[in-house]
Amino acid sequence: MMLEFINRFEKLVYILLIALLVIVLVFALGEMFWYLWTCLTNYPVLLLENHELIGVLGVFLLVLIAVELLDTMKAYITENVIHVEIVVLLAIIAIARKVILLDPASTDGLELIGIGVIIVGLASAYFLIRKAGFTIGSGIEKPPEAKLPQNG
């Protein structure tokens, strides 16, 4: 009885988090379009300066991270499983955003080394997950004969 209550409560929390994330996504998309519009309408018109392009890419990647997080939460609600591959991809996108927005002139060497170690670790984790055969999808495996190449 208590375990069933906890499971229902957990699903309710995830549903509320998904609803809040959808609201955040709507506002983030609005901010991205507004920022892009203001950057494109400033002088020189229809051209982006380097700092404007980096800003647009930063907001774009932030929206992409939120969409991937939404996908992870949706998968948990429907399948009651967290896909490790999606979580690692989410972390890779987040660190890529950090690297894109990074100003190397104002960043110390220790932080750059730390970011490099994180990138190597995430890439290794992703490689091992893919090599182990954990994939994103419906979980329906094709029969072995469907995977064999056809001669003919």
C-alpha positions as CSV (number, residue, x, y, z in Angstrom):
1,M,0.0,0.0,0.0
2,M,2.7,2.5,1.0
3,L,4.9,1.5,-2.0
4,E,2.0,2.1,-4.4
5,F,1.4,5.5,-2.8
6,I,5.1,6.4,-3.3
7,N,5.0,5.3,-6.9
8,R,2.0,7.4,-7.6
9,F,3.5,10.4,-5.8
10,E,6.7,9.9,-7.8
11,K,4.7,9.9,-11.1
12,L,2.9,13.0,-10.0
13,V,6.1,14.8,-9.3
14,Y,7.5,13.8,-12.7
15,I,4.3,15.0,-14.4
16,L,4.5,18.4,-12.6
17,L,8.2,18.7,-13.5
18,I,7.3,17.9,-17.2
19,A,4.6,20.6,-17.1
20,L,7.0,23.2,-15.6
21,L,9.7,22.2,-18.1
22,V,7.3,22.7,-21.0
23,I,6.6,26.2,-19.7
24,V,10.3,26.9,-19.4
25,L,10.8,25.6,-23.0
26,V,8.0,27.9,-24.3
27,F,9.7,30.9,-22.7
28,A,13.2,29.8,-23.8
29,L,12.0,29.5,-27.4
30,G,10.4,33.0,-27.1
31,E,13.6,34.4,-25.8
32,M,15.6,32.7,-28.5
33,F,13.4,34.1,-31.3
34,W,13.4,37.6,-29.6
35,Y,17.2,37.6,-29.3
36,L,17.7,36.4,-32.8
37,W,15.2,39.0,-34.1
38,T,16.9,41.9,-32.2
39,C,20.4,40.7,-33.3
40,L,19.3,40.5,-37.0
41,T,17.5,43.9,-36.9
42,N,20.5,45.8,-35.4
43,Y,23.0,47.5,-37.6
44,P,24.3,45.9,-39.8
45,V,20.9,44.5,-40.7
46,L,20.7,40.7,-41.3
47,L,24.3,40.1,-40.1
48,L,25.3,38.7,-36.8
49,E,28.4,39.8,-34.9
50,N,30.6,37.1,-33.3
51,H,29.2,37.8,-29.8
52,E,25.6,37.8,-31.1
53,L,26.2,34.5,-32.9
54,I,27.6,32.9,-29.8
55,G,24.7,34.2,-27.8
56,V,22.2,32.7,-30.2
57,L,24.0,29.4,-30.2
58,G,24.1,29.4,-26.4
59,V,20.3,29.9,-26.2
60,F,19.7,27.3,-29.0
61,L,21.8,24.7,-27.1
62,L,20.0,25.5,-23.9
63,V,16.7,24.8,-25.6
64,L,18.1,21.6,-27.0
65,I,19.2,20.5,-23.5
66,A,15.7,21.2,-22.2
67,V,14.2,19.2,-25.0
68,E,16.5,16.2,-24.3
69,L,15.7,16.5,-20.6
70,L,12.0,16.5,-21.4
71,D,12.6,13.3,-23.5
72,T,14.3,11.7,-20.6
73,M,11.5,12.5,-18.2
74,K,8.9,11.3,-20.8
75,A,10.7,8.0,-21.2
76,Y,10.7,7.6,-17.4
77,I,7.0,8.2,-17.2
78,T,6.1,5.9,-20.0
79,E,8.6,3.1,-19.5
80,N,9.6,3.6,-15.9
81,V,13.2,3.4,-17.1
82,I,15.9,6.1,-17.4
83,H,17.9,5.7,-20.6
84,V,21.5,6.2,-19.7
85,E,22.4,7.0,-23.3
86,I,20.1,10.0,-23.3
87,V,21.5,11.3,-20.0
88,V,25.1,11.0,-21.3
89,L,24.1,12.8,-24.5
90,L,22.5,15.5,-22.4
91,A,25.7,15.9,-20.5
92,I,27.7,16.0,-23.7
93,I,25.4,18.8,-25.1
94,A,25.7,20.7,-21.8
95,I,29.5,20.6,-21.9
96,A,29.5,21.4,-25.6
97,R,27.5,24.5,-24.7
98,K,30.0,25.4,-22.0
99,V,32.9,25.0,-24.5
100,I,31.1,27.1,-27.2
101,L,30.4,29.9,-24.7
102,L,33.8,29.7,-23.1
103,D,36.1,32.7,-23.3
104,P,39.6,31.2,-23.2
105,A,41.2,34.5,-22.4
106,S,39.5,34.8,-19.1
107,T,39.5,31.1,-18.1
108,D,42.4,29.7,-16.1
109,G,44.3,26.5,-17.2
110,L,42.9,24.4,-14.4
111,E,39.3,24.9,-15.5
112,L,40.3,24.1,-19.1
113,I,42.0,20.9,-17.9
114,G,38.8,20.0,-16.0
115,I,36.6,20.6,-19.0
116,G,38.9,18.4,-21.1
117,V,38.8,15.6,-18.5
118,I,35.0,15.8,-18.4
119,I,34.8,15.7,-22.3
120,V,37.1,12.6,-22.4
121,G,35.1,10.9,-19.6
122,L,31.7,11.6,-21.3
123,A,33.0,10.5,-24.7
124,S,34.3,7.3,-23.1
125,A,31.1,6.6,-21.4
126,Y,29.1,7.2,-24.5
127,F,31.4,4.9,-26.5
128,L,31.1,2.1,-23.9
129,I,27.3,2.5,-23.7
130,R,27.0,2.2,-27.5
131,K,29.5,-0.7,-27.6
132,A,27.4,-2.5,-24.9
133,G,24.4,-2.2,-27.2
134,F,22.2,0.1,-25.0
135,T,20.3,2.1,-27.5
136,I,17.5,4.7,-27.6
137,G,14.3,3.3,-29.0
138,S,11.3,1.2,-28.4
139,G,13.3,-1.7,-27.0
140,I,12.0,-4.0,-29.8
141,E,14.9,-6.0,-31.1
142,K,14.9,-7.2,-34.7
143,P,15.3,-10.9,-35.2
144,P,18.9,-12.0,-35.9
145,E,18.2,-13.0,-39.5
146,A,16.9,-9.4,-40.2
147,K,20.4,-8.1,-39.2
148,L,22.3,-10.3,-41.6
149,P,23.3,-8.9,-45.0
150,Q,21.5,-10.2,-47.9
151,N,23.5,-12.0,-50.7
152,G,22.3,-11.6,-54.1
